[in-house]
Amino acid sequence: MGENRIKIGIVATGNRIERELADRVSTIASELFPQSGPELVFHPHCFLSSGHFAGDDDARASAFLEMANDPSVNAVWFAKGGYGSARLLDKIMPHLASHARAKSYLGYSDSGAILAALYGAGFESVAHGPMPTDLNRSEGPIAIKRGLQFLTRGDTDHLESSLLPNRKYIAMNLTTLCHLIGTPYMPDLSGHILMIEEVAEYMYAIDRYLCHLANAGELQTLSGLQMGRCSLIPDNDPDFGMSESEVARHWCSKTGIRYLGQADIGHDTDNKIVPFGEFADRYAS
């Protein structure tokens, strides 16, 4: 395969995955890059089961640090969401070596807790985007290819289309972001355009989280806000009476922040990639 082969370490910081899913993702990688494809390394802990989690907290934290601190690993890919990542922050953040800063990190949903903490600590190659578990969604191979192309060769064809040079961005699951407020792991959102998405939350809960962001002062520091897709919203009785975009507009108006429309992100296979931080010329070219 050649000595320049990209090595991608895959970890599950929340829920576990099945071995069959790992095999299918590896097959897609081989088909996408038949000559010099990436080496995918699914850490064994991905298949452990400890109640809700892929192994206990210590096992998941140790696996993440093993991949992040390994100088032979070029990128760390989060296998799946599902609650659990925030439980690891105090176990991993103080123990990241210099090698950890030199690689890329990709995921979304619950893994956003770690992505946000890494970004807040000055890591430069952090991005919101597809994960291996997306293979279980309709047309999942499309999302897997998008993630692999980005991690392997920096493919920019599938970045969120509204990204502009010289502006700063961060993309997060709304619930995950709100739960970081007041912790040492909340990144500074000043001057950023925030893209948020949500899944399986009542419309009133989406409003509640935006209300919390506004009253905590986090919205006031933004350059703008974009609402991604909010899917699988449960029915409410009575109907909440506002859509997710209307709720976002309301809180932007209350805080004087520009509402910049829809972002092409969400818990689906259309979920586009959003690098955190200033959108560099290398992505825009």
N, C-alpha and C positions, 0 to 999 in steps of 0.2 A: 504493500500500500504506500510505502514511501515514508520517510522520516518526518515529513511535514503534516502528517495526518492529524486532524483535529480530534481531540479527546474531550467528550462531553460527559461529565459526571451527573447522574440523575439521583435525586433524593426525594423522600416523601416526608415532609415536616408536619403533615397533618394525618390524613387518612392513608391507609395502605392501598396498594394496587395488586392486581393479579399478575402472575408470571406470564400468562397468555397475552396480556396487554403489552408487556415488555417485549415479548417475541414479535408481536405484530408491528410495533414501532420500529424495532431493529430491521425487520423486513422492508418496511417503507424506506428507511434510510439507505439500505443496500440498493434498492431499485432506483431511488432518486439520484444517488451518486455511485454508479456502477464501477467507476475506475478508482477513485480515491475518496471514498466516503468517510464520514466521521466514525470514530470508535465510540460507541455508546456503552457506558458503564453504569448499569443499574445497581446501586448499592444494595447488598443483601437485605438491609433493614426495610427496604421498600415493601417486602413481602411478609414482614412480621405483623402480628396482631396482638394488641394490648388494649382490649376494650375498643373504644372509638379510634384509637391511634395505631400508626404503623410502628409499633414498638413503644416502650415507655419514653419519657422525656429525655432521659440520659442517652438512650440508644439513638434517638432521632438527632439530638444535638451532636453527639459524637460522629454520626455519619455525615452530617452537614460539614462539620469542621474538617473531617478527613478529606472530603472532596474540595472544600474551599482552600485548604492549606497545602494541598498537593501541587507542587510546581509542574507536574506533568499534565494536569487537567487544565484545559483552556476555557471551559465554560461550565457553569452549574445550572442545571435545568430542574425546576421543581416539577415533580411527577403529577401532583394532584393538589387540589385545595382541600376543603374540609377543615374544620377548626383544629388548631394545634400549634401553629407557627409561633404565636405570641408567647406561648408557654416556654419557648426555648431562648428568647432574646437574652436573658441574663446569663445563660449558659454558653452562648456562642459569641456575642459581641466582644467581650474582653479577651477572647482567645484567638482572634483572627490574625494570622501572620501576614507578612508583607506580600507573600505570593497570592493571597486572597484578593488583593486589590488589583491584580493584573489580569483578571479574567472577567467574563461576562456572566450575568445572572438574568434568567428569564422565567417568568411565571405570572400568575395573577390570582385573584380571589384571596383566600386566606394567606397564601404565601406573600401577599403584599405587606404583611407586618414585617417580615424580614427584609423584603426589598426596600421598604421605606427606611428601616433602620440602617441598612447598608448605605443608602443614598445620603441619609443624614450624617453618616460618619465619613462622607467624602469619597465613597466608591463611585467611579466614573462610568462604569458600563453596566447599568441596571436598567431593565426594561420590563414593561407590562406586556404580556403576550401569551400565545398558546402554550399548553402543557400536554404531555403525553396522554393524560386521561381524556383529552378532547377527542381521542380516537373513538370513544364510546358514543359520541354525538352523531347526529345525522351528518353525512359528508365529512366525517372526522378527518380522513386522510388529508384533506385540503389544509386544515389547521396544522397538522403535524408537519407537513411540507413547509408551511410558512415559517414555523419555528425553527426547523432544521436549516433552512436556507439562510435565515438571519444569523443563527449561532455559528454556522459553518463558514460562511463567506461574506457575512455582513450585508446580505441582500436587502435592498431598500425598497423593493417593489411593493411590499405589503405593509409599509408603515401607514399609520393613520394619516389620511390625505390632507388634513388641515394644518399639519405641522409647518411652521415657518422658521427660517433661519433667524438667529439672534433673539429668540424667545425661549423662555424656560417652561418646561412641562413636567407634570407628574400625573399618572393615571392610577386610580385606586378603586377597590371595592369600597362603597360608602360606609358600611358597617365596620369593616376592618380599619379604615382611616379614623373613624370617630373613636374607636377604642384605644387608639394611640395617644389621644389628647391627654395631656397631663403626665405623660410618661417621659423618660429620657430618650425614647426612641421616636418621638414625633419629629419629623423633619421640618425645617423652616420652609414654609410655603410662600414666603414673601416674593412678590414679582412673578410667581408662576401662574400658568394657565392650568387649572385643575380639571381633569376629566374623571368623572365618577360613573360607576355602574352598580347595579344591584340585581339580586336574584332572590325569589321566594320570600320577599318581605311585603307586608301590607303597605298600602299607599300611605296610611297614616304614619307608619314607621319610617318610611323614606322622608316624609315631612319632618318627623321628630328628629331624625339625624341631621338634616339640614338646619333645623332650628338650633340644634346643639352646636354645630359648626359655627353658625352665625353668632350665637351668644357667647361662645368661647373666644371669639375674636379671630378665628382662623379664616373666615371668608373675607374679612376686611383687608387682609394683607395680599390677597390674590390680584393678579393682573386680569383674570377672567375665569369663567367657569363654563364647562361644556358638560351636558348630560349625555351619558352613554345609554345603552339599552337597559331597561329594568324589566326582566322577564319573570314569568311564572308568578305574577302578582296575585295573591289570593283575593277572592271576592270579599267585599266588606259590606256589612248591612248595618246602617245605610251606606250607600255609595259615598266615597270620600268627596267626590265632586270636583277633583282636580287631577290632571295627569301628571306624570313625573316632570315633564317639561314645564308645565304651569307652576308646579311647586318650586322648581329651580328658578324660574323667572321671579317668583314672589320673593324668595330669599335674596336673590341678587339685587332686586329693587330695594329691599329693606336695608341692605348693607352698602349700596352704591357701587356694586361690582358689576362689570359688564357680563351679560349672559351672551355667550358666543355660539349658541345652538347645539346641535347634536354631535356627539363624538361616536365614531364607528368602533366602539368597544362594548363588550358584554360577555355573558356566559353562553357563548355560542361559537360556531365555527367561522363566523364572519369577524370575530374579535381580532382587530388589527394591532400592530405592535407600536408601542409608545416608549421611546427611550426617555429616561428621566434626565432632567437638567436642561441646559441650553442646547437647543437643536443645532447641531454643528453642521458646518458646510459639507463635511464628508458624507452626511446623511442626505443633504439637500441636492447633491450633485447628481 
